[in-house]
Structures are given as structure tokens and as C-alpha cells.
Amino acid sequence: MNALPVNITAGRGWIHGAALDLVILVGPWLLVGALWAARGGGDASAALWLSQFVLGNTTHVVLTFVLLAARGDVLRATPSQARVVVVGSLLTFALSWALFRGVKAAIPDWTDFALAVAAVFGTHHRLSQAKGIWSLYNLRGAQLSRPAPSARERALQQHWVSVGLLLVMVAWLFVPSGPSRSFPLLQAIPGEPAFLPYATAYLLAAVWLAFVAALLVELARGRPRGAPKVLHVATHGAAVTLAILAPVWGSIVWGAIHGLEYYFLCARMMRPREGDAAPGPSARWVWPLMLLSMTPLFLVGLALSPHATLSVLPPRWADEALILVNALVMAHYFADAFIYRFRIPEVRRVALRRLGFA
């Protein structure tokens, strides 16, 4: 299996090429910024819907399971992986559905508690994906015979997820969602106002920005500078900052970047590679297969659209469908946690071959 040819854009360190990487990293900022300006910074419903159901923050989750079905080598990278992923994903789906459905039916005032549990896993998942793609930029640099990342970069990279998760969850659970508001983004305890004043958000953002600044300084010291990698880290760093200071708009931008990254990474993983032991979709059918598999989630999205005339489901069905989707999201977190365990040699070898980084 040969690595992807190094063309002029990849030669500068891009993952998909300059144009596509810029669309993924910068496009959501421009689009959401335009929607924010059109709404005067107020109603975020249209931007949230676009981020979730078009740009992929929700719709991408089904692609994990499509990938496992289409490329069996990903599912069976280790002798036990298929059993763990299949059984674990099914159990996670069932338990998550029982949690979301049970809370809604029995104690609806505690719905945000269930969502807070999901938010912890979801935030960890977003940060982990950003960290993983950061490693791909390092691998692209290695293909170009660039120096390996410094020990300091690797040390800071190892703390990316833990630092980001702590700061974001404190902001979303204990700090008001805006300077003139009393309640946090997620009211894990119903009716309880935020435990901390909004000024805490500035402190949390300052800590995160200091961490990101240390990273960017370290990345800038490299020769030659890896501008694509710097852009990736800076973009995600800015999205997390916005998620701390303005949780609704920040989660919209961050979710859109996350969804687009997953779309294109999954498309690369599903492409046929030299030496594939089992048949799978041809290159021309990868995107049609992805779009077809996401159709049910697109339909759920239409039912939840801020434009009610687009709804194709009765409100009760839409509520039940959303609970199923949230359970699927949780199952997707479980599956991804195993199929991208790069610290395990067999998993790393399979994933990098599928991504074209062998």
C-alpha cells in the first residue's frame, strides 16, 4: 500500500489539500459569523440546526458504523476488537436510550442532567478528535522529512484533552451562559442558578488561552514552520475559547468544524486501498453511500428545523427520534474510542493505512 502522492499542497503539510483544509477549519467561522451578524447575535436556532444536521455535528455519528460495515479490517484490527466494539456499542446505545427516555418520562425536570452526562463524553470526543488530527499533521510532516515534534509539543499535546475538558465543563455546568444571565448552559440540577459568577468565564478563557499560546509559541519555533498544523491548533483553540465565553455560539462553531473533519476523514477511511482483503465500496460510491446512510438523520433534522414547514414527522415522533439519535451519538463515542486507539500498534497500522498514511 503506497502513501498518497505528495502534491504541492500536501507538500506544505496539509491533510486533504490547502483548499479543503481551509474550508474545514475556516469555513464554519465565516458561515456562523454571517448567521450571527444576520441575527444580531441573538437567536442561534438556525445556526445550531445548520451545525448539527448539515455540517455534521450530529449526522456524522452514523458514519462510524457504516465504516465498520464497509471496511472490516477497521472492525477487526485486533482479535478482540470486533466483539468489544459491537457488544459495547449496543450496550451503550441501550443504556443511553434508557437514560434519556427514562428521565424524560419519569423526571422531565432533570433532562439537563442526562444531557450534562452526554456533554462530558461529547466534549472529550471533540477534543480527542482534534488531538488525533493534530497527530496526522505530524505524520504528514514526517512524510516530508521534517523534524519530529519537540518533547515540549508532545507534552502539551498530551494535556490538550484534559485541560480543555475541565475548563469547558466548568464553564457549561457552573458559570452563567452569558454576562446578563443567571443559569449555566446545562442545568444539571433543575432550577439552580449558576454557582459561579460570569466573570469566572474570563478566568477560564485566560487559562485556556495561556495554554494555547504556549503551544503556538512552541509550534512556531519549528523549522520549517508547519503552517497547516499551526492553523489547526489555533482554530480549535479559538473554538474552545468561544465555547467557554459564549457556550451556544461556541459549541455551534466547534461542532461544525468537528462534523466536517469527520465527514472527510471517514471518506478517506472508506476509500479502497491496495491490499484490501475484502470487497467494499469503490471510490466513486463512498460519498453516495455516506449521504444515503445519513438520510434518516437528515430527516430527523428536518423535523427539528426552526422552519416548522419543513418538518416531515409529527412532534411526538420527532421527540422520540431525537432520543434515539442521542443514544446513537453515545454509542458512536464508544465505538470511536476503540477504533482509533493509536497507542495499540495493530489499530494504528490499520487506521493509518486506511487514511493513506501508511
Order of alpha helices (4+ residues) and beta strands (2+ residues): alpha-alpha-alpha-alpha-alpha-alpha-alpha-alpha-alpha-alpha-alpha-alpha-alpha-alpha
